[in-house]
Amino acid sequence: MAKPVSMYEKYFKDPKREPVLIDYVRTPIGRRKGTVGRHRGDDLVVHCYETIVNRNDFDVNIIGDSMVSCNSQIGDCALDIGRTSVLAAHLPVSIPGMSINRQCASGAQSVMSGWQAVASGIVDCVICGGIEVQNRYPIMSDANIFDKEQNKVVMIAPNKKILSNPEVAQKLKEYKTSFAGQINSAHDLGQHWMEKSGKTLEEFRLELDSLSFASHQKAIKTWDERGKEIEPIWCPKLDESGKPMLDENNEVAKDSSLSVLTERDEAPRPNTSMETLAGLRTIIGRKSKAFLTAGNSCPTSDGAAVQLWMTRELAEEYGLKIRASIVSYVVVGTDPVLQLTGPIKAMPEALKRANLTFDDMSFIEINEAFSPVIFACCYDLGLDWKDSSFNPWGGAIALGHPTGATGTRLIGSNVHQLEGSGKEFAISSMCVGLGMGAATIVKNEHPK
């Protein structure tokens, strides 16, 4: 292996100021009609903030900023959730906060924005992460407004000038499609790579379902390892009318009479089978050409994930264990019509900047937003989704994809995977709505 080149070594001089990861935690990921989504979104962030603070011995006054990503910044995820979470977690009011939205890469961007703030000397310590409660605020619900003239809620469409962008217009013509949502893009992308690979519709559908089945199987089998990144949370039971049962202070009770302690991700299905997946109806496209189903796509999800970063000097001063550092981070713009091809461009660029290759990566995580995305990325990048190093704990098809939190989770999971194996490098990446991609390479600070 050639000598790795980290971003910090390349652009900054003082090794004591290098940002390092101290801790990472997340909630269980909730499913539709599950327990996690009964919480306010900001309370899920507060749960993670309190966990981070309680298990690390340091002066919270050194936290210079709070950065929380969220795609649907409405309701209890609005009003700058980075700031509201600080106040609700009873952290010092001197800590400012900000909210971030880079679509599906938001969680990774909140980590990277925190890293940048520490590396540049703006702050010495950052708490950062992401949240999404999709089963309460569905994707694109932040585009909904109440129209007084129509006396109803309407959705504001994307700026129509996007369609007149010359590159967008050319791609629309090339793929003979329209500028629609991500499900449509997943279908169009799959259609393109099915033809590119020479697979028949039956062969392609079988591969997508096989990928999905493997994701659930891995998620079930690896609970003992994956569970270490989760802090269980008390979730309210529902009364006869379907309303959450709260205590006398109108708070969630840490009591089994009113609440249930949720410890595991709720979406993985231990009893799913290839026969079950094959029997699901397709959700888009003409039946003769359709392959995308609810079974080979990620479900709607709820959850939060948070990390604590500070300078290497501060970590050493407080005697805190340094868990990891970031070697490379890349975010790119890609085809906005197919939208979901981002990892194909972002991952090689992140590796190139670090003077590393896929062979140097002990673990590779590509977010399973839709199974055709994984097929396309693996096909073009020469990766094998069946390899034990690829999404080893299962991916979003099984675990869920709370969009604002997923990027934080992928980075954190890579760290846990490296620590458990004693290996040194891992990479995570995700496709992003409107045509973007992000990739992050992390380094285990204590390889064997």
N, C-alpha and C positions, 0 to 999 in steps of 0.2 A: 504494500500500500504506500502510495506517495504521501508526503507530509501534508496533513490537512491544513487548510488556511481558514481560520475563523474570521467572521466579520469584525469582531472586536480587535483582533491582532492587526487586521488590515487597515482599519480606519482610526483606531484610538491608541494612545500611547501608554497610559497608566494602567498596569495590570490590576492594581488594587480597586479600580473603579469598574472592572468588568461586572456586568449584571449576572447574578447566579440565582438559580431556583432553590428556594428554601422548602417550600411545601406546595402541595396540590391536593385538592379534595373536591368531590362532587356529590350531589344528591343521587339517589337512585333515579333512573330515567322512567318516567311514568307513561302509561299507555292511555288510549281513549277509554273513558269510563273507569280509569284507574284511581289510585289514591293520591299520587303526588300532585296532580292538577287541581286538587281541592284547596291548595295553598295559593296565596297571592304570589305573583312572580317575584316581587321584591323580597318577600319573606324567605324564598328559597335561596336567594343571594345572601341574605342575612344569616341564614343557617350555616352557609359555607364560611362566611366571614368570621362568625363566632367560633367555628371549629378551628380555623387557621390560628386565630388569636389565642385560643385556650390551650393549644398544644405546642406553642412556640414561645419560649421565654425571651421576650424582647420588649423594648419600650415602644408602644404603638404610636407615640408622638413622632417617631421617625418616618412613618408612612407619609409620603409626599403627595400621593394622588391615588384615587380610586377610579378604575376604568372598567365599565361593564358594557358588554355588547348585547344587543337585542335587535331583532329584525322588526318586530311589531311593537314599537314604542308607544303603546296606548294603554289606557286603563291603569292598572297598578304597576305597569312597566314604563310608564311615562314620567314626565317631570324630571328628567335626568336621573335615571336609576342608579348611576354611579354615586351621585350625591345622596339621594334618598336612602340608599342602602347603608352608607356610612352613618347617617343620623339614626336610622332605625336599629343598627347594630350597637348603638351607644359608643361609637368610636369618637375620638376628639373632633369637635366641630372645626378645628383648624385644617382637617383633611378635606380638600376639594374633591370633586367628582365629575366624571364626564361619561356620556353614553356614546356608543359606537355602533355603526351599521355598515358592514361591508358584506351584506347578504350572508351566504353560508360560510364565508371565511371570517365572519365577525369575531368569533371566539379566538381564532388565531391572531387576528389583528389586534385585539385588546392586549394579548400577551406581548405582541411585538411592539405595540405603542408604549407599553410599560417598559419593555427592554430598552427602547430608544430613549425614553425619558431618563432612565438611570444611566445609560451609557454616555449620554451627552452632558450629564452633570446637572440637569434641570432639577432632579430629585435624587435622593439616595435610596429610596424604598418605594415600591408600588404594590398595591393589592389589585388584582385584575382578573377578569373572567367573563362569563356570559350566562345568559338566561333566555329561555323561551318557554312559554306555556301555550303551545299550539292548540290544545284542546279547549282553550278559553278564547284565545285570540288567533284565529286561523291565519295562515299565510296570506299576505296582502290585505289583512283587515285594517292596517294602518292607512290604506288608500281609500277607506270608506269615510264618507261625510254625510251629515244630515242635510238634505236639500230642502230648504223651506218652501220653495215654489212647488216642488213635487210632493212635499210632505212625507218624505221617506228617505231611507238611507240609500245612497248610490255610491258606486265605485268610480274613482277618478282614474281614467285610463292613462297609460304612459304617454309621454309627449309624442304626438304624431310626427314631429320633425325627425324622430329617430328613423322612421321609414325612408326618409329622403337622404339620409347619410349614404354617400356613394358606396361604401363598403357593405353596409347593411343591405342596400338595394341589390347589389350584385349577388350576395349570398342568398337572398330570398329567391332570386331568379335561378341560381344554381341548384338549390335544393327543392325548388318548386313547392314552396311552403309559405306559411304566413308567420308573422311575428307574434307568437302566442306565449303561453305560460310554459313552465318548466316540464310539465308532463308531456306537452306536445313536443318540446325539444328532446326529451328523453326518447320519445317514439321516433322522431326524425333521425336522431343520432343513431339509434339502434338499427333503423332501416339502412342507413348508410354503411355501418360497419358489418351488418349481416351480408350485404352485397359485396363489400370489400373482402370479407373473409371467405366468400364462396359457400357459405352455409345455406342450407335450405331453411325454410321457416320452421319446420319441425325440429331440425337440429339446433337452430338458434334458440328457440323457446326452451328446449331441453337443457341447454347450457345455462340459460338464465335461471331456470328453476333449480338446477343443480347448485349453482352459486348461492342461491338463496337458502336452500336446504343446508348447505355447508355452513353458512353464517349462523343459522340457528343452532346447529350441532356444536359448533365451536363455542358459542355463547353459553350453552348449557354445561359443557364439559370443563370450561375454564373459570367457573365461578370463584373457586378458592383464590385464584390469583387476582381476578378482576375486582373481587369484592373489597380488596384492600384499599382501593381508591375511593370507596364510598363511605360517607358518614350517614348512618341510618337516620330517619326522620319520622317523628310522630305526625300522622295525618288523621284528620278528623273522620270519624264514622259519619254516616248519613242517617238522618232520622226518617220517620215514615213518609214524610213529604219530600224527601230527597235533599234536604238542606243539611249542611255540615253542622255537627254537634260541637258546640264550643262551651268553655267553662263560664263561670259567673262574671269573669272579666272580659268576656267575648273574645277569648284567645283560644288557640289550639291547646288542649290539655295533654300533658304527658302522662296519660292515665288510660289503661286498657278499657275502662268503662265507656269512655267517650272517643277514644282514638285507637288507631292501629299503628304499630311501629313498622314502617316500610323499610326493609333492609336490602332488597334486591331489585334489579331492573325488572320492570313489569312486562316488557314486550316479548322476550324470547319464548318460543313455543316448543316445549319438549316433545309434544305429541304430533308435530307436523310431519309430513311425509311427502315423498315425491308424487304420490298419487293425489294427495290433497292439493298440492301446488298445481299439478297438471289440470285439475278439475276447476280451477278458478277462472272466471270469465275475464276477458281482456277489458281494459278500461279506456282504450283509445285506438283509433284506426279501424279500417274496414276488417271484418272478421277474417277475410282471406289473407290479410297481411298483418294481423295484430299479434302482439307477443307480450306487451306490458300488462302486468296484473298487480293487484294489491299485494300479492304474495312475493313478487320479485321487485318490489319498491319499498322504500322505508315508510313506516307508519307515522301518523301524527304523534308528537311526543311532548313531554314536559320535563324540565330539569335545569339545573344550574351547575356550573363548574367554576372553580376559583383557584388562582395561584398567587404565591407571594414571592416577589423578586426584590433583591437588594444588592448593593455593591459587595464584592468579595471581601473588602476590608471590614465592612460592617458585620457581615456574617461571622468572620473570624473573631471580631471584637466581642460579639455576643455568645460565641461558642456554639453557633448553630451549625448543624450538618448541612453542607452544600451538596445538593442532590444532582444538579445538572446545569449545563450552560447551553446556549444556542450557538451553533456553528454557522448556520446559514438560514436566511429567510428570503423568499421571493414571492412577490405578487405580480401577476401579469394580466393583461387584457387579451382576450381571445375572441373567437367567432361568436358574435352576440345572437346569432340565429339558432345555431345548434346549442349555444350557451354553455354546455356542460363538459367541454373538452379540456378545461383548464389544466389538470394535472399533467397532461401530455406535454405541455410546454413548460410548466412551472417546475416540475421535478428535475428534469435534466439541467435546467438553469441553476437551480439551487445546488445541485451536485457539482456542476462546473465551477461555480464561484468558490466552493469549498475545497476544490481539488480532490474530490472523492467520486466514487462510482456506486452503482447499485450493489456491486459485489462487497463494498465496504459496509453496507447497511445490514445490520442483524435483524431488523424488523422494518417492514414497509406497511404503512397504513394509508389506504386511499378510501375516502368516505363513500359508503355505499348509499348514495342518495337514490340511485336507480341502478339495477343490475346491468343495463346496457352501458352505463358509464364505466363500470369496472371492466366489462368485456373490451370496450374500446381502448381504455388506458393500457390494459395488459397487452392487448394486441399490438398497439403501436410502440409501447415501451419495451417489449420483449420480456414481460413479466408473466408469471404463472400464478393465478389466483388459488391454485390447489397447493402451492408451496406452504410449508408450515410457518414460514416467516411472514407470510402475507395475511394481514388482518387476523392475527392469531387468536384474538379473543372474540371473534365475530365482529361484524360491522353494523352499520345503521339499519340494514334490513331486519336484523334481529334485535338490536339494542334500542333503536330509535334515533332520531335526528332532531333534537331541539336546537334549531338552527343557530341561535345566538351563542349556544354553549359548546357545540360540537368541536370547533377548532381547538378550544381550550382542553377538551377531553382528549382529543387525539394526541396532542403534545404530551399531556400528563400520562396517558396510557403508555406512550412510547418510553417515558422515563421509568415507569413501573416495570415494563417488560425488560428494559436494559438492567435495572437493578436486580430483578429476579434471576437473570441469566448470567450476570457479570460481564455482559458485552458492552461495547463502547458507543456505537452510533446507530441511530434510527431516523427514519424520515416519515413524515406524515403530509398528506396533501388532500385537497378537496376541490371539486368543481364548484362554480359560483354563478348564481343567477346573473343575467345580462351579459354573460361572456367574460368571466375572469377565472383565474386559478391561483392558488396559494400553496406553498410548500415550505416546510420547516424541518431542519436537521438539528437534532439534539445530541448532546454528548453526555454520557454517564461520567460523573466525576470520580467514581470509584470502581472502575472495571477490574476484573480479576485477571 
